[in-house]
Amino acid sequence: MKKVLKLNKNKVFYIIMGVLLFSVVAATGVKLFIDFRGNDEKEVVTKKKLDSLDVYGYTLDDLDTDTYKKYFNELREVLNKDDIDYKEYASVLTKLFVTDFYTLDNKITSSDIGGEEFVHSDVVDNFKLNAGDTMYNHVKNNVYGDRTQELPEVNSVSIESTEEVKYTYNKKEYEAYKVTASWDYVKDLGYEKNGVFYLIKDNNKLNIVETN
């Protein structure tokens, strides 16, 4: 009599589940490999320094906009004078800060906060934390230069007024400047367009300590 081979139902179930699991793992592995190879072949976006005002720590890089480059050259002219006009210094520095901070289109990641080099070192960490939680919290990653998100770019900055004032910071009174500014964008996406900035004079260098 011929023997009929019978498979245990449970064994069949486990074989099928094993095959399915293997297929899923294999497909996931292939996708991860393809993604890794694809990203590995892409050129990573990095900043390259083009120029700097070393005494003050201000820099210009290849990702900065034409507007920023224009104001950077204006600042160079102001600071290269034998007798620096600090009201003019405060005005141009505010232009640079606004342009860098409110332009998001050239930022690589959400932690790439613009304008920090113009902020007083004592408050820069808090400044970056607040910016990361608000203005920059929705900026998508652009490490590989493939971001399609629409983000703002400052077109120009107008200084409405620059006033010499006294400003108390850490229980010490400083010579300071209150700068009122307004700005527009290459494309209006609904972002802020005006503000007031306070800059204190510390060792002949101006630093932003408050914005509102």
Buried (B, 14 or more C-beta within 10 A) or exposed (E): EEEEEEEEEEEEEEEEEEEEEEEEEEEEEEEEEEEEEEEEEEEEBEEEEEBBBEEBEBBBBEBBBEBBBEBBEBBBEBBEEEEEEBBBBBBBBBBBBBBBBBBBBBBBBBEBBBBBBBBBEEBBEEBBEBBBEEBBEEBEBBBBEEBEEEBBBBBBBEBEEBEEEEBEBEEEEBBBBBBBBBBEBBEEEEBEBEBBBBBBBBEEBBBBBBBE
